[in-house]
């Protein structure tokens, strides 16, 4: 059987092209490859970007940095809508819903006495570098409120309220506080 010379070249080019593609794909594995971002520059593909290159992670399992939560306005002031991971956590606390308005966290701490919860947060936040500004004695309803300052602008408030057989902690973490 006689083969056309152009068919032979096509067969030889096919495996060579496939091998070049495989090498190109694996050459960048485990490294950050820099490519221009057409969407960031508003340029069409192939155009020279006017901004610097954008790093594209190629490691498996690489994810972008999480963005901080939103913020809300309260009667107390502007707060973060969540607590940073570094904020002290009362043992056994679980998220709760009260419908009382915006808060950085609303926690159910079981049947723990409010004075014990307040003492925990005073000690934990002072150990983390916050200064206790105020702590109320138990009010008529048994609730306790405490407030801390982390620096000249960072403020934190916790209201600890007994409700039936459980105690609810509402934390307001000021928007001027770092979220890390």
Secondary structure in CASP SS format (residue, H / E / C, confidence):
PFRMAT SS
TARGET T0000
AUTHOR 0000-0000-0000
METHOD secondary structure of the structure
MODEL  1
X C 1.00
X C 1.00
X C 1.00
X C 1.00
X H 1.00
X H 1.00
X H 1.00
X H 1.00
X H 1.00
X H 1.00
X H 1.00
X H 1.00
X H 1.00
X H 1.00
X H 1.00
X H 1.00
X H 1.00
X H 1.00
X H 1.00
X H 1.00
X H 1.00
X H 1.00
X H 1.00
X H 1.00
X H 1.00
X H 1.00
X H 1.00
X C 1.00
X C 1.00
X C 1.00
X C 1.00
X C 1.00
X E 1.00
X E 1.00
X E 1.00
X C 1.00
X C 1.00
X H 1.00
X H 1.00
X H 1.00
X H 1.00
X C 1.00
X C 1.00
X C 1.00
X C 1.00
X C 1.00
X C 1.00
X C 1.00
X C 1.00
X C 1.00
X C 1.00
X C 1.00
X C 1.00
X E 1.00
X E 1.00
X E 1.00
X C 1.00
X C 1.00
X C 1.00
X C 1.00
X C 1.00
X C 1.00
X C 1.00
X C 1.00
X C 1.00
X C 1.00
X C 1.00
X C 1.00
X C 1.00
X C 1.00
X E 1.00
X E 1.00
X E 1.00
X C 1.00
X C 1.00
X C 1.00
X C 1.00
X E 1.00
X E 1.00
X E 1.00
X C 1.00
X C 1.00
X C 1.00
X C 1.00
X C 1.00
X C 1.00
X C 1.00
X C 1.00
X C 1.00
X C 1.00
X C 1.00
X C 1.00
X C 1.00
X E 1.00
X E 1.00
X C 1.00
X C 1.00
X C 1.00
X C 1.00
X C 1.00
X C 1.00
X C 1.00
X C 1.00
X C 1.00
X E 1.00
X E 1.00
X E 1.00
X E 1.00
X C 1.00
X C 1.00
X C 1.00
X C 1.00
X C 1.00
X H 1.00
X H 1.00
X H 1.00
X H 1.00
X H 1.00
X H 1.00
X H 1.00
X H 1.00
X H 1.00
X H 1.00
X H 1.00
X H 1.00
X H 1.00
X H 1.00
X C 1.00
X C 1.00
X C 1.00
X E 1.00
X E 1.00
X E 1.00
X E 1.00
X E 1.00
X C 1.00
X C 1.00
X C 1.00
X C 1.00
X C 1.00
X C 1.00
X C 1.00
X C 1.00
X E 1.00
X E 1.00
X E 1.00
X E 1.00
X E 1.00
X E 1.00
X C 1.00
X C 1.00
X C 1.00
X C 1.00
X C 1.00
X E 1.00
X E 1.00
X E 1.00
X E 1.00
X E 1.00
X E 1.00
X E 1.00
X E 1.00
X E 1.00
X C 1.00
X C 1.00
X E 1.00
X E 1.00
X E 1.00
X E 1.00
X E 1.00
X E 1.00
X E 1.00
X E 1.00
X E 1.00
X C 1.00
X C 1.00
X C 1.00
X C 1.00
X C 1.00
X C 1.00
END
